């Protein structure tokens, strides 16, 4: 399943990069995320509830940042286990455009367990909606603190 999005945030690239590297900002902005705690350099434990109707079960997994080229790009890998296993990788690219920053996200995900049975097309739409929620929240947080 592939999900893509592009978001314009009215702030300098360094400020947007910092928000996207801040575990507390991300925990606040990721729907259903309850914990995003460092476990090492550029790796985090993630826990929460799947924000999909009928799949509100708890999840636990790992998030790893790699291929970082601050403040322009990084790769994010997420893996959860259990009945709703997910493995996803996202390339996050930032481009300065004057006083704003454009963030482009290209993600590929693989679903296991009961979630795989729902169908990639349905879950692709849900994933796109969740991605939009994350970046709308990041945009609000960054722009509110910009000035």
C-alpha positions as CSV (number, residue, x, y, z in Angstrom):
1,X,0.0,0.0,0.0
2,X,1.5,3.4,-1.0
3,X,0.4,6.7,0.6
4,X,1.7,10.1,-0.5
5,X,1.1,13.6,0.8
6,X,2.5,17.1,0.4
7,X,2.1,19.8,3.0
8,X,3.1,23.5,3.1
9,X,4.0,24.8,6.5
10,X,4.5,28.6,7.0
11,X,7.8,28.3,8.9
12,X,11.5,28.1,8.1
13,X,12.8,24.6,7.2
14,X,14.9,24.3,10.4
15,X,11.8,24.9,12.6
16,X,9.8,22.3,10.7
17,X,12.7,19.8,10.9
18,X,12.9,20.3,14.6
19,X,9.2,19.6,15.1
20,X,9.4,16.4,13.0
21,X,12.3,15.2,15.2
22,X,10.5,16.1,18.5
23,X,9.0,12.9,20.0
24,X,6.6,14.9,22.2
25,X,5.2,16.9,19.2
26,X,4.8,13.7,17.2
27,X,3.2,11.8,20.1
28,X,0.7,14.6,20.4
29,X,0.0,14.7,16.6
30,X,-0.1,11.0,15.7
31,X,-3.8,9.8,16.2
32,X,-4.0,7.2,18.9
33,X,-0.4,7.4,20.0
34,X,0.0,7.3,23.7
35,X,3.8,6.7,24.1
36,X,6.7,7.7,21.8
37,X,9.8,7.1,24.0
38,X,13.4,7.0,23.0
39,X,15.1,3.6,23.2
40,X,18.4,4.6,21.6
41,X,19.9,6.9,19.1
42,X,17.1,7.6,16.5
43,X,14.9,4.8,17.7
44,X,11.7,4.9,19.7
45,X,9.1,2.7,21.4
46,X,5.6,3.5,20.2
47,X,2.4,2.4,22.0
48,X,-1.2,3.4,21.5
49,X,-4.5,2.4,20.0
50,X,-5.3,1.9,16.4
51,X,-7.6,4.8,15.5
52,X,-9.6,2.7,12.9
53,X,-13.2,1.8,13.7
54,X,-13.4,-1.9,14.6
55,X,-9.6,-2.1,15.2
56,X,-9.2,0.0,18.3
57,X,-6.9,-2.5,19.9
58,X,-3.6,-1.5,21.5
59,X,-0.4,-1.7,19.5
60,X,3.2,-1.7,20.5
61,X,6.1,-1.3,18.1
62,X,9.4,0.4,17.1
63,X,10.1,3.6,15.2
64,X,13.5,4.1,13.7
65,X,14.8,7.2,11.9
66,X,17.6,6.6,9.3
67,X,19.2,8.1,6.2
68,X,19.0,11.6,7.8
69,X,20.2,14.6,5.9
70,X,19.2,17.5,8.2
71,X,17.1,19.5,7.5
72,X,16.2,18.1,4.1
73,X,15.2,14.4,4.4
74,X,15.0,11.3,6.5
75,X,13.5,7.8,6.4
76,X,11.1,6.7,9.0
77,X,10.5,2.9,9.6
78,X,7.6,1.7,11.8
79,X,7.0,-1.9,12.8
80,X,4.4,-3.4,15.1
81,X,3.7,-7.0,15.9
82,X,0.7,-9.0,16.9
83,X,-2.8,-9.4,15.4
84,X,-2.6,-6.0,13.6
85,X,1.0,-6.1,12.4
86,X,2.3,-3.2,10.4
87,X,5.6,-2.6,8.7
88,X,5.9,0.8,7.0
89,X,8.6,3.0,5.6
90,X,8.2,6.7,4.8
91,X,10.6,9.0,3.0
92,X,10.1,12.5,4.4
93,X,11.6,15.3,2.3
94,X,11.6,19.0,3.2
95,X,12.1,21.9,0.8
96,X,12.5,25.5,1.7
97,X,10.3,27.8,-0.4
98,X,10.9,31.3,0.9
99,X,9.3,31.8,4.3
100,X,7.5,28.4,4.1
101,X,8.6,24.7,4.0
102,X,7.1,22.0,1.7
103,X,7.1,18.6,3.3
104,X,6.6,15.6,0.9
105,X,5.9,12.2,2.3
106,X,6.0,9.0,0.4
107,X,5.2,5.9,2.4
108,X,4.9,2.2,1.7
109,X,3.1,-0.1,4.2
110,X,2.6,-3.8,4.5
111,X,-0.3,-5.0,6.8
112,X,-0.6,-8.3,8.5
113,X,-3.2,-10.1,10.6
114,X,-6.8,-9.0,10.6
115,X,-5.9,-5.7,9.1
116,X,-4.7,-7.3,5.9
117,X,-8.1,-8.9,5.4
118,X,-9.8,-5.5,5.1
119,X,-8.2,-4.7,1.9
120,X,-5.4,-2.4,0.8
121,X,-7.8,0.1,-0.9
122,X,-9.9,0.8,2.2
123,X,-7.0,1.0,4.5
124,X,-5.1,3.2,2.0
125,X,-7.8,5.8,2.3
126,X,-7.7,5.6,6.1
127,X,-3.9,5.8,6.1
128,X,-4.0,9.0,3.9
129,X,-6.5,10.5,6.3
130,X,-4.3,9.8,9.3
131,X,-1.3,11.2,7.5
132,X,-3.2,14.4,6.8
133,X,-4.2,14.6,10.5
134,X,-0.6,14.3,11.5
135,X,0.7,17.1,9.3
136,X,-2.2,19.4,9.9
137,X,-1.4,19.1,13.7
138,X,2.3,19.6,13.0
139,X,1.5,22.7,10.9
140,X,-0.7,24.2,13.6
141,X,2.0,23.6,16.3
142,X,4.9,25.0,14.2
143,X,3.0,28.0,12.8
144,X,1.7,28.9,16.3
145,X,5.2,29.0,17.6
146,X,6.6,30.9,14.6
147,X,7.0,34.6,14.7
